[in-house]
Amino acid sequence: MVRQLGINDWDITCRDLIDMKNKTDQQIIDEIQQIRQANNTHWMDVVRLAFRLAPGEARRIFKDIKQCDKNINALLDELADNDNGRSPPEGT
């Protein structure tokens, strides 16, 4: 339960919990952006390490990743252009 609420330690107040539930969309987007910035740095560190230690194997893996990304991008295009309306309510 604690992890589901996004609590990383026990040093939190009731006000902190209430504020967690009252975030605006923009606040959530800003948090995601901050996390992604850090993650992108870590990701690029892994890329550099992989190409330094095993460039041939890294290149094969990245070709697979590239294909997966193409598949994801195609689905994102489909989702963005989907004019079939909203998803049905849960449980239907």
VOPAPA-387795 format. One record per residue: residue in three letters; chain; x, y, z of N, C-alpha, C in turn. Coordinates in steps of 0.001 Angstrom, whole numbers, always signed. Last residue first. Example, Ala and Ser with C-alpha at 12.3 -4.5 7.8 and 13.67 -1.06 7.14 Angstrom:
VOPAPA-387795
SITE  aa ch     nxx     nyy     nzz    caxx    cayy    cazz     cxx     cyy     czz
SITE SER  A  +12850   -2250   +7080  +13670   -1060   +7140  +12900     +30   +7870
SITE ALA  A  +13190   -5690   +7800  +12300   -4500   +7800  +13200   -3300   +7800
END
This chain:
VOPAPA-387795
SITE  aa ch     nxx     nyy     nzz    caxx    cayy    cazz     cxx     cyy     czz
SITE THR  A  -16902   -3149  -18704  -17850   -3449  -19796  -17150   -4166  -20900
SITE GLY  A  -15069   -2449  -16828  -16056   -3443  -16431  -17063   -3759  -17516
SITE GLU  A  -14701   +1000  -17595  -14169    -234  -17027  -15307   -1159  -16632
SITE PRO  A  -16192   +2266  -20615  -15984   +2292  -19162  -15466    +951  -18681
SITE PRO  A  -14274   +2246  -23687  -15488   +1938  -22918  -15180   +1989  -21420
SITE SER  A  -12467   +5129  -24816  -12475   +3737  -24375  -13769   +3475  -23615
SITE ARG  A  -13992   +7339  -27255  -13302   +7038  -26006  -13349   +5545  -25725
SITE GLY  A  -13691   +7287  -30853  -14256   +7674  -29564  -13406   +7235  -28400
SITE ASN  A  -12410   +6773  -33181  -13494   +5875  -32799  -14068   +6200  -31427
SITE ASP  A  -10254   +7971  -34287  -11468   +8777  -34148  -12665   +7932  -33727
SITE ASN  A   -6921   +7913  -33830   -8110   +7100  -33612   -9322   +7995  -33357
SITE ASP  A   -4485   +9123  -33994   -5427   +9355  -35094   -6745   +8605  -34929
SITE ALA  A   -3152   +8242  -31753   -3343   +9680  -31938   -4393   +9981  -32997
SITE LEU  A   -3098   +5469  -32247   -3819   +6002  -31101   -4131   +7486  -31296
SITE GLU  A   -1452   +5363  -34512   -2816   +4828  -34568   -3664   +5402  -33440
SITE ASP  A    +893   +6424  -33441    +223   +7104  -34548   -1232   +6670  -34636
SITE LEU  A   +1406   +4395  -31577   +1152   +5758  -31109    +466   +6591  -32190
SITE LEU  A   +1897   +2257  -33311    +732   +2208  -32421    +397   +3591  -31877
SITE ALA  A   +4254   +3204  -34457   +3094   +2938  -35312   +1818   +2889  -34473
SITE ASN  A   +5897   +3275  -32196   +5536   +4527  -32876   +4341   +4347  -33805
SITE ILE  A   +6127    +522  -31690   +5473   +1393  -30711   +5027   +2688  -31370
SITE ASN  A   +7551    -244  -33982   +6232    -830  -33703   +5449     +40  -32720
SITE LYS  A   +9896   +1228  -33611   +9073   +1465  -34801   +7659    +945  -34578
SITE ASP  A  +10824     +29  -31265  +10415   +1438  -31236   +9556   +1786  -32449
SITE CYS  A  +11494   -2483  -32276  +10425   -2367  -31272   +9909    -933  -31204
SITE GLN  A  +13611   -1698  -33938  +12413   -2304  -34515  +11235   -2221  -33543
SITE LYS  A  +15427    -745  -32006  +14935    +156  -33054  +13650    -390  -33681
SITE ILE  A  +15995   -3082  -30636  +15298   -1998  -29939  +14678   -1046  -30954
SITE ASP  A  +17406   -4416  -32641  +16149   -4980  -32132  +15323   -3903  -31426
SITE LYS  A  +19574   -2696  -32831  +18734   -2903  -34017  +17386   -3484  -33607
SITE PHE  A  +20644   -3031  -30318  +20015   -1752  -30641  +19210   -1822  -31924
SITE ILE  A  +21703   -5604  -30550  +20625   -5347  -29587  +19895   -4056  -29947
SITE ARG  A  +23716   -5125  -32448  +22620   -6075  -32733  +21429   -5823  -31809
SITE ARG  A  +25330   -3310  -31018  +24704   -2892  -32268  +23547   -3821  -32632
SITE ALA  A  +26228   -4920  -28916  +25400   -3749  -28623  +24652   -3309  -29878
SITE GLU  A  +27829   -6723  -30320  +26625   -7212  -29631  +25674   -6052  -29325
SITE GLY  A  +29804   -4897  -31202  +29040   -5730  -32134  +27739   -6221  -31527
SITE PRO  A  +30832   -3681  -28788  +30149   -2901  -29828  +29317   -3740  -30795
SITE ALA  A  +31288   -4022  -25817  +30892   -5061  -26785  +30137   -4400  -27935
SITE LEU  A  +32288   -1744  -24489  +32690   -3079  -24057  +32378   -4169  -25083
SITE ARG  A  +31255    +508  -25813  +32673    +460  -25481  +33128    -972  -25197
SITE PHE  A  +28571     +12  -26031  +29343    +152  -27264  +30844    +150  -27004
SITE ALA  A  +27895     -88  -23273  +27668   -1241  -24147  +28525   -1150  -25407
SITE LEU  A  +28538   +2529  -22429  +29216   +1365  -21856  +29093    +155  -22772
SITE ARG  A  +26704   +4051  -23917  +28149   +4264  -24061  +28932   +3054  -23575
SITE VAL  A  +24285   +2990  -22893  +24596   +2891  -24325  +26106   +3042  -24538
SITE VAL  A  +24448   +3755  -20211  +24420   +2330  -20546  +24786   +2128  -22021
SITE ASP  A  +24293   +6522  -20550  +25481   +5935  -19916  +25575   +4444  -20235
SITE MET  A  +21724   +6730  -21578  +22854   +7039  -22457  +24169   +6533  -21866
SITE TRP  A  +20274   +6059  -19254  +20150   +5255  -20463  +21348   +5483  -21386
SITE HIS  A  +20900   +8194  -17561  +21314   +6829  -17211  +21314   +5924  -18444
SITE THR  A  +19678  +10254  -19014  +21109  +10307  -18735  +21627   +8913  -18405
SITE ASN  A  +17030   +9388  -18923  +17704   +9492  -20218  +19213   +9565  -20047
SITE ASN  A  +16487   +9640  -16188  +16522   +8307  -16788  +17237   +8333  -18139
SITE ALA  A  +16469  +12415  -15901  +17465  +11620  -15183  +17610  +10248  -15826
SITE GLN  A  +14283  +12971  -17596  +15585  +13594  -17832  +16689  +12796  -17152
SITE ARG  A  +12206  +11529  -16358  +12685  +11121  -17689  +14054  +11725  -17999
SITE ILE  A  +11867  +13058  -14053  +12295  +11668  -13936  +12863  +11188  -15263
SITE GLN  A  +10991  +15489  -15178  +12199  +15445  -14351  +12749  +14022  -14255
SITE GLN  A   +8617  +14633  -16455   +9713  +15198  -17239  +11026  +15146  -16451
SITE ILE  A   +7072  +13877  -14269   +7463  +12868  -15261   +8652  +13367  -16064
SITE GLU  A   +6739  +16403  -13128   +7452  +15349  -12401   +7934  +14258  -13351
SITE ASP  A   +5207  +17647  -15134   +6524  +18182  -14769   +7364  +17152  -14028
SITE ILE  A   +2899  +16077  -15014   +3698  +16086  -16241   +5107  +16599  -15944
SITE ILE  A   +2023  +16814  -12460   +2362  +15419  -12735   +3246  +15327  -13968
SITE GLN  A   +1520  +19515  -12892   +2492  +19113  -11872   +2955  +17674  -12113
SITE GLN  A    -498  +19359  -14847    +791  +19962  -15189   +1871  +19583  -14174
SITE ASP  A   -2613  +18247  -13414   -2031  +17507  -14537    -644  +18039  -14854
SITE THR  A   -2014  +18833   -9888   -2609  +19172  -11176   -1963  +18302  -12258
SITE LYS  A   -2548  +16895   -6971   -1650  +17423   -7987   -2435  +17758   -9250
SITE ASN  A   -3754  +15839   -4706   -4295  +17055   -5290   -3376  +17683   -6332
SITE LYS  A   -2484  +13719   -3546   -3725  +13431   -4251   -4259  +14642   -5000
SITE MET  A    -385  +14942   -2259     -95  +13981   -3314   -1335  +13706   -4151
SITE ASP  A   -1632  +16376    -260   -1081  +17108   -1399    -768  +16180   -2558
SITE ILE  A   -2157  +14274   +1499   -3266  +15010    +888   -2778  +15746    -356
SITE LEU  A    +460  +13568   +2228    -417  +12594   +1572   -1574  +13285    +864
SITE ASP  A   +1328  +15911   +3451   +2030  +15424   +2262   +1145  +14444   +1498
SITE ARG  A    -401  +15945   +5622    -508  +17010   +4625    +173  +16583   +3328
SITE CYS  A    +603  +13801   +7087    -737  +13684   +6497    -925  +14740   +5416
SITE THR  A   +4097  +13399   +6211   +3005  +13872   +7047   +1670  +13644   +6348
SITE ILE  A   +6866  +11138   +6331   +5851  +11850   +5556   +4706  +12244   +6484
SITE ASP  A   +9012   +9086   +6506   +9121  +10463   +6958   +8171  +11341   +6145
SITE TRP  A   +9182   +6586   +5514   +8147   +6806   +6523   +8128   +8243   +7023
SITE ASP  A   +9595   +6622   +1905  +10073   +6440   +3272   +8939   +6777   +4236
SITE ASN  A   +8244   +6793    -458   +9539   +6127    -467  +10111   +5917    +925
SITE ILE  A   +5084   +6486   -1738   +5826   +6876    -544   +7124   +6078    -516
SITE GLY  A   +3205   +5931   -3630   +4401   +6654   -4045   +5233   +7135   -2877
SITE LEU  A   +1130   +4346   -3052    +912   +5774   -2843   +2119   +6598   -3264
SITE GLN  A   +2253   +1870   -3391   +1214   +2287   -4327    +936   +3781   -4216
SITE ARG  A   +3889   +1672   -1145   +4513   +1883   -2447   +3484   +2349   -3482
SITE VAL  A   +1915   +1235    +798   +2790   +2398    +896   +3423   +2698    -450
SITE MET  A    +825   -1195      +0      +0      +0      +0    +866   +1255      +0
END
